[in-house]
Amino acid sequence: MLTRRLGSEGPEVGAIGLGCMGMSWGYAESQRDDQLSVKVLEQALDLGVTLLDTSDVYGDGHNEALVGRVLARRRDEAVVATKVGLVVDDLTTRAMHRDGSPEHIRRAAEASLRRLNTDVIDLYYLHRVDPDVPLEDSWGQMAELVREGKVRHLGLSEVSLEEAERAHGVHPVAAIQSELSLWTRDPLVSEADVVGWCAEHGAAFLPYAPLGRGFLTGTFERPDFEDGDFRATNPRFSDSAFTANLRIVDAVRSVAARHGATPAQVALAWTLAQGEHLIPIPGTRTPRYLAENAEAATLALTAADLEELDAVPMPVGSRY
């Protein structure tokens, strides 16, 4: 596996990471299989997919505990990222609220360390900025955890440029995570160029949902999701939008055919081509797809490929 650095001061990790959320909630939860998920996590480390991305809110702690089962045996091989700042109100509906208070952050960090079976978190994100708590207070508490040796590096998730600047003024931002794919290109636009900000400030940018929540894999014939699946109510998967958005998949398939690759590999290679500091974190619960995703790190798209993909129209429908 090719590697990339997690920020200018961070460790080297596999160029493709693993988003673990779907192992616990969000997508087809009736198919959740903890035993298989543990095997996939083990396989990821075997393949050099060393960055494991989780959060305390995924399954209300379930996902961290799942990752912790593997870390208990193979901690030195993994770089673990988790998050704080969202609190589950109802596990069934996934209702939640934001809490960026210093008191909550400290309690949550201790709980995450226990679930993850580790004494230090490699990358600790503020999952969402709490509008009721000054960002400097939340970030300051997280910086204190770094000083105490409980956390190595700090990151932000879904933030504006102004928020990134404010946090960076208190303690270095090692990484920013946001949705980015051919399906969602917001972080690349000039007025909100978070990807560019990261390059200028020595931070990594970690695209989540780089496969368009599965849409860019080209495996969906029609939108058909079980109740509770996030995509069942996502505007981009509505019947009319889904049909219109298939032209995006057609373009990805065209490039994939030229390279003897899969659409998923082309979609991941496109994110990698947006900068050497990008580390996409596609999620999967399937050994076959994990191996396929890992191989995307070796797919070199040509300038013509990238021009063709960049010309793909934006999808119909909002992302939430």
C-alpha positions in Angstrom: 0.0 0.0 0.0 1.3 3.5 -0.9 1.4 5.8 2.0 0.7 9.4 2.8 1.4 11.6 5.8 -1.4 12.5 8.2 -0.5 16.2 8.4 3.0 17.6 8.3 3.8 16.4 11.8 1.7 13.2 11.8 2.5 9.5 11.1 2.5 7.9 7.7 -0.7 5.9 6.9 -2.0 4.0 4.0 -3.1 6.3 1.2 -6.6 4.8 1.5 -8.1 4.6 5.0 -11.1 2.8 6.3 -14.3 4.5 7.5 -15.8 2.3 10.1 -19.2 3.9 10.7 -21.2 1.6 8.5 -20.2 -1.4 10.6 -22.4 0.0 13.3 -25.1 2.2 11.9 -26.3 4.4 9.1 -26.4 1.8 6.3 -28.5 -1.4 6.1 -28.3 -2.0 9.8 -30.1 -5.3 9.5 -27.0 -6.7 7.8 -24.7 -5.7 10.7 -22.3 -8.5 11.5 -19.8 -7.7 14.2 -17.8 -10.9 13.6 -17.3 -10.1 10.0 -16.5 -6.5 10.7 -13.7 -7.6 13.0 -12.3 -9.7 10.2 -12.5 -6.8 7.8 -10.7 -4.6 10.3 -8.0 -7.2 10.6 -7.8 -7.5 6.8 -7.4 -3.7 6.5 -4.3 -3.8 8.6 -3.0 -6.8 6.6 -3.4 -4.7 3.4 -1.7 -1.6 4.8 -5.0 0.3 5.3 -3.8 1.5 8.6 -6.0 4.6 9.3 -9.1 3.4 11.1 -11.8 6.2 11.4 -14.5 5.9 14.0 -16.5 8.1 16.4 -18.1 7.8 19.8 -21.5 8.7 18.3 -21.5 5.8 15.8 -23.8 3.3 17.3 -23.5 5.2 20.6 -20.1 3.7 21.4 -20.6 0.4 19.5 -18.2 1.3 16.7 -15.4 2.3 18.9 -15.7 -0.9 20.9 -15.7 -2.8 17.7 -12.4 -1.1 16.6 -11.1 -1.6 20.1 -11.4 -5.4 19.7 -8.8 -5.3 17.0 -6.6 -2.6 18.6 -6.4 -4.8 21.7 -4.3 -7.2 19.6 -2.7 -5.0 16.9 -2.5 -1.5 18.4 1.0 -0.8 17.0 -0.1 -1.4 13.4 -3.0 1.0 13.4 -3.5 4.8 13.4 -6.9 5.4 15.1 -9.0 8.4 14.6 -12.1 9.1 16.6 -14.4 12.1 17.2 -16.2 14.0 20.0 -18.9 16.6 20.0 -22.1 14.7 19.0 -24.3 12.9 21.6 -26.9 10.3 20.8 -30.4 11.1 22.0 -32.2 8.1 20.4 -30.2 5.2 19.0 -33.1 3.9 16.9 -33.7 7.2 15.1 -30.1 8.4 15.3 -31.3 11.6 16.8 -28.4 13.6 18.4 -27.3 16.9 19.6 -24.0 18.8 19.8 -22.0 19.2 22.9 -18.6 20.9 22.6 -18.3 21.8 26.3 -14.9 21.2 27.9 -16.6 19.0 30.5 -18.2 16.8 27.9 -15.0 16.6 25.8 -13.0 15.4 28.8 -15.5 12.8 29.9 -16.0 11.6 26.3 -12.3 11.2 25.7 -11.8 9.0 28.7 -14.8 6.9 27.6 -13.3 6.6 24.0 -10.0 5.5 25.4 -11.6 2.7 27.3 -13.7 1.5 24.4 -10.8 1.6 22.0 -8.5 -0.4 24.4 -5.8 2.2 24.1 -4.0 4.8 26.2 -3.7 7.3 23.4 -5.9 8.5 20.5 -3.8 9.2 17.4 -6.2 11.7 15.8 -9.1 13.3 17.8 -11.7 15.3 15.8 -14.2 17.8 17.0 -17.1 16.1 15.1 -19.1 19.3 14.8 -18.7 22.8 16.2 -21.2 23.5 19.0 -22.9 26.8 18.3 -23.5 27.3 22.0 -19.8 26.9 23.0 -17.0 29.1 21.8 -14.8 27.0 19.4 -11.8 28.2 21.3 -13.1 26.6 24.5 -13.8 23.2 22.8 -10.5 23.2 21.0 -8.6 24.4 24.1 -9.8 21.4 26.0 -8.8 19.1 23.2 -5.3 20.7 23.2 -5.1 20.0 26.9 -5.6 16.3 26.1 -2.6 16.5 23.8 -0.5 18.1 26.5 -1.6 15.3 28.8 -0.5 12.6 26.3 -4.0 11.2 25.8 -4.2 12.5 22.2 -1.5 12.9 19.6 -3.1 15.1 17.0 -6.3 17.2 16.6 -8.7 17.4 13.7 -11.9 19.2 12.7 -14.9 17.8 10.8 -17.2 19.8 8.5 -15.9 23.3 9.3 -15.7 26.6 7.5 -12.4 28.3 6.7 -13.1 30.8 9.4 -13.5 28.1 12.0 -10.4 26.3 10.8 -8.4 29.5 11.2 -9.7 30.1 14.7 -8.9 26.6 15.8 -5.4 26.7 14.2 -4.7 29.9 16.2 -5.1 27.9 19.4 -3.5 24.6 18.5 -2.3 23.2 15.1 -5.0 21.5 13.0 -3.5 18.2 11.8 -6.5 17.2 9.7 -9.9 18.3 8.4 -12.6 15.7 7.5 -15.4 16.6 5.2 -17.5 14.9 2.5 -15.7 15.0 -0.9 -16.2 13.0 -4.1 -17.4 13.5 -7.6 -20.8 13.5 -5.9 -19.9 16.3 -3.5 -17.2 18.8 -4.5 -18.0 21.7 -2.1 -14.6 21.7 -0.3 -12.9 22.4 -3.6 -14.8 25.6 -4.6 -12.8 28.8 -4.3 -15.0 30.5 -1.7 -14.8 27.4 0.6 -11.5 25.8 -0.4 -10.9 23.8 2.7 -8.7 21.4 0.7 -6.5 24.3 -0.3 -6.4 25.6 3.3 -5.2 22.3 4.5 -2.4 22.2 1.9 -1.3 25.7 3.0 -1.3 24.9 6.7 0.3 21.4 6.6 -2.9 19.6 7.4 -4.3 16.4 5.9 -7.7 16.5 4.2 -9.7 13.3 4.7 -12.7 12.9 2.4 -15.5 10.8 3.9 -18.1 9.2 1.6 -15.6 9.3 -1.3 -17.8 6.8 -3.1 -20.9 9.0 -3.0 -22.4 6.8 -0.2 -22.1 3.8 -2.6 -23.6 5.5 -5.6 -20.3 5.9 -7.5 -19.6 2.2 -7.3 -22.2 1.7 -10.1 -23.8 -1.2 -8.2 -27.2 0.3 -7.7 -29.8 -0.4 -10.3 -32.5 1.6 -8.5 -32.9 3.3 -5.1 -34.1 0.5 -2.8 -33.0 0.9 0.9 -34.4 -0.6 4.1 -36.1 1.6 6.6 -33.6 3.4 8.7 -30.9 3.4 6.1 -29.6 7.0 5.7 -30.0 6.9 2.0 -33.7 6.1 2.1 -34.4 9.7 2.8 -31.4 11.3 1.0 -32.7 13.7 -1.7 -30.0 12.4 -4.2 -31.4 8.9 -4.0 -35.0 9.9 -4.7 -36.4 8.3 -7.8 -36.2 11.3 -10.0 -32.8 12.4 -8.8 -31.4 8.9 -8.9 -32.2 8.6 -12.6 -30.7 12.0 -13.4 -27.6 11.2 -11.4 -26.8 8.0 -13.3 -24.9 10.2 -15.9 -22.3 10.7 -13.3 -21.8 6.9 -12.9 -21.7 6.6 -16.7 -18.7 8.9 -16.9 -16.9 7.0 -14.1 -17.6 3.7 -15.8 -16.2 5.1 -19.1 -12.9 5.9 -17.4 -12.8 2.7 -15.5 -13.2 0.7 -18.7 -10.1 2.3 -20.2 -8.0 1.3 -17.2 -9.5 -2.1 -16.5 -10.5 -0.8 -13.1 -13.8 -0.6 -11.2 -15.9 2.5 -10.9 -15.1 2.6 -7.2 -11.4 2.6 -7.9 -11.7 5.5 -10.3 -13.8 7.5 -7.8 -11.1 6.9 -5.2 -8.3 7.7 -7.6 -10.0 11.0 -8.4 -10.0 12.0 -4.8 -6.3 11.1 -4.4 -5.5 13.2 -7.4 -6.8 16.3 -5.7 -3.7 16.6 -3.7 -0.9 14.7 -2.0 -2.4 15.6 1.4 -5.8 13.8 0.7 -6.5 10.5 2.4 -9.9 9.2 1.5 -11.7 6.9 4.0 -14.3 4.8 2.1 -16.4 2.6 4.4 -17.2 -1.1 3.8 -18.2 -4.2 5.6 -17.1 -6.5 2.7 -13.7 -8.1 2.3 -13.9 -8.0 -1.5 -14.7 -4.3 -1.6 -12.0 -3.5 1.0 -9.3 -5.2 -1.2 -10.7 -3.4 -4.2 -10.6 0.0 -2.5 -7.0 -0.6 -1.3 -5.9 -1.3 -4.9 -7.2 2.1 -6.0 -4.1 3.7 -4.5 -2.1 2.4 -7.4 -4.4 3.6 -10.1 -2.9 6.6 -11.9 -5.5 8.7 -13.8 -4.3 10.6 -16.8 -4.8 14.4 -17.3 -7.4 13.5 -19.9 -9.2 11.2 -17.4 -9.2 13.9 -14.8 -10.5 16.5 -17.3 -13.3 14.2 -18.3 -14.3 13.5 -14.6 -14.0 17.2 -13.6 -16.5 18.0 -16.4 -19.1 15.7 -14.9 -22.2 17.7 -13.8 -23.0 18.2 -10.2 -25.6 15.8 -8.9 -29.3 16.6 -8.6 -30.5 17.0 -5.0 -28.9 18.2 -1.8 -26.5 15.9 0.0 -28.7 15.8 3.2 
